Amino acid sequence: MIDYLNGILDYKSSDEIIVETGGIGYKVFIPVSTFSKLPESGSVVKIYIVEAAAGMYGGVISLYGFLTKEERDMYLLIKDEVPGTGAKKAMEYTDKVSKSFADFKTAVMAKNASMLNDIFGFTKKTADKLIAALKDKISGVNVSGAEKWHEASKTLGNPAVSEAVLALISLGYKESEARNAANAAYANSENISIEELIKKSLKYIGSI
């Protein structure tokens, strides 16, 4: 079993790479989140591997790769525990989850389907399926980094906050930054207009 490949990044695209090591080029499928963090072709890279059998009688072995063990552990949890989730579908889910592993873990443990829908883009049906499958198992998965949307659960689904977040993103702010600012600005201001909410959000961003 291959645990990782450490070699030259010979080729890369948004869904696959070729890593040359020991004179052999290995084709590895990757999520978009991994592609965005890869170095330039020709650089040395270390990719953590998951092997998946496909084809009749499992005769074809495909390699799926990740830049961190954390990403790989989350992928394996989703693939192995969520019903009806094969290797490729698990890659799609992992790509969405990679926006913030810490927030995803919190949302699942809190059974917060709205957060999975609003922040990570899962449909309600998929969010419910993820919660049912992972709520008792995800606590054992170690994740790094702080939560990006620690205040988001308070106003998820609020149309004014959602519109303010979209406006801030259109101005060039990151989603996590926009959402935290809009949530902070909305606190104790339930009757505020969208225009004022956006202004308060901008002031909040400028103050930190």
N, C-alpha and C positions, 0 to 999 in steps of 0.2 A: 504494500500500500504506500502511495506517495503522500508524504506529509506536507512538503513544500518543494518548490523549485527555486533555485538560486542561480541565475545565469544572465545572459544578455537578452534584453528585450529586442528581438529581431523585427517584430511587426506588431502594430496595434491598430485596432478599430474600436468603435463604440461597444461592440459585443464580443470581441475575441482578440486574443493576443497570441503571439508565438514566442516562446522563451527557449533559447538555445543553451543547453548545458550538456557537457560531455560529448559534444559533437552531434547531439540529437535535438531537433526542434520539436517542442511540444505545443500543440494547439490547445489553448485554454479559453473557455467561455467565461466572460466576466460581466458583472452588472455595470450600468452606466456610471454609477457612483465610484467604482474602482477606476474606470477609464479616465475620469476627470482628474485623478490624483497621480496618474502614471508619469514617470519621467520621459524624456525624449527617447526615441528609438536609438538603440546602440548603447544605452545605459545599462548598468547592472541593476537587476530587480529581484526581489524576493516575493514569491507568490505562494500563499497558503492554499492547499489543494483539497478538493473533495472529488472523489471518483464516483461516477454514477453509471450503472449498467443500463444499456438500452438495446433495442432490437430484439429479435426473436431469441429466446433462451438467454438473454443478457449477453449476447456475443460481442457487443460493441461497448467499449468503455469510453465515456466522455469525461473530460476534466473541467471542473469549475473552480475558478480562482478568485482570491481575495487578498487585499494588501495587509489586513490585520486578522489576528485570531478572533477578535471580538466580532468582526463582520462574519467570519466563517461560522462561529458558534451560533450566531443568530440565524444564519441561513439554514444550518443543520436542524435547529429547533423547529423552524417553520416547516421545512421539508418533511421532517420525520413525524411531527405531531399534528399538523393541520390536515384534516381529511381532504382527499382529492387534490393535493398539492404535489405535483411532480417537480423534477429538478429545475425546469425552465420557469415554471410559475413561481417557485420559491425565489428564483433570481429576481423576478419582477417585484415581488413583495419586499425582498431585502433592499432593493434599490430605493423603494419608497421609505422604508424604515430608517435607512442610513441618514436621513435628514437630522435625526436625533435619536440614537438608541436609548438614551436615558428617558426621553419623553415617551417613546413607544412603550418601554417597560412600565413606566408609571401609568400610562393610559390603560394598558392591559390589566395590570394588577388592580386598578381602581374601577375596572369594567366601564370605562368611559368611551363608549362607542362614538359619541359626538366628536371627541378629540381625534380619534382615528380617522373619522370622516373629514373633518374640517382641516386638520393639519397635514395628515399623511395622504389624503386622497382616496381612502378605501371606501367602497360602497357600504351602505348600512348592512347588507347581507354578509359581505366579507368581514366587516368589522365585528359583527356578532360571532362569526365563525372563528375568527382569531382569538377573541376573548374566551369563548367556550373551550377552545383547544389549549390555550397557553396560560390561562390565569393561574393555574396551580403548578406550572413548571417554569415560567420565565424568571421567577425569583432566584433560581440557581444559575442564571446567566450573568456573568460579570460584564458591566458596561462602564466605559470611561467617559469623562466629560460631564459638565453640569447640564441640567435641564435648560432648554432654550425658551420654553413656553410655560414656565412655572405658574404664571398667572392666567394662562389662557382658559383653563377650565371654568373660570368664573363667568366668562361672557361668551363662551362658544355658542354659536347660533344666533347671537344678537346682531340684527341687520345693520345697526348703526356702526358697531365696532368692525364688522366685516367690511363695510364700505370704506371706512377710514383706513383699514389695513391695506385694501386694494389701492387706495389713493396714494398712500405712502410708498408702496412698492413701485407704483408708476413713476414716482419721483426719484427712484433709484435706491431706496433703502432696502436692506435685507428683510426677508419675511419675519424672522425671529425678532429683529429690532423693531419693525413696524408693529407687530402684534403686541409686544411688551409695552411699547409706548402708548398704543391705543387703549390697552387695558388699564394702564396707569392713569391715563387722562380721563377715562370713563368712570373711574372710582368716585363714588359719591356725587355723580353728575348724571343721573339717570334721564333727566329731561333735556339734556344738552342737544343742540342741533348738530347735524353731521359736519357742517362748516366749522363750528366752534370746536368740535371734537378733533377735527384734523389740525386746527391751529394749536390746540392744547397739546396734541401729540407731538407736533413739531417743536414746541417749546420744551417739552419733556426730553426729546432727543438732544436738543441743544444744551440742556442742563447737565447731561451726564458725560 
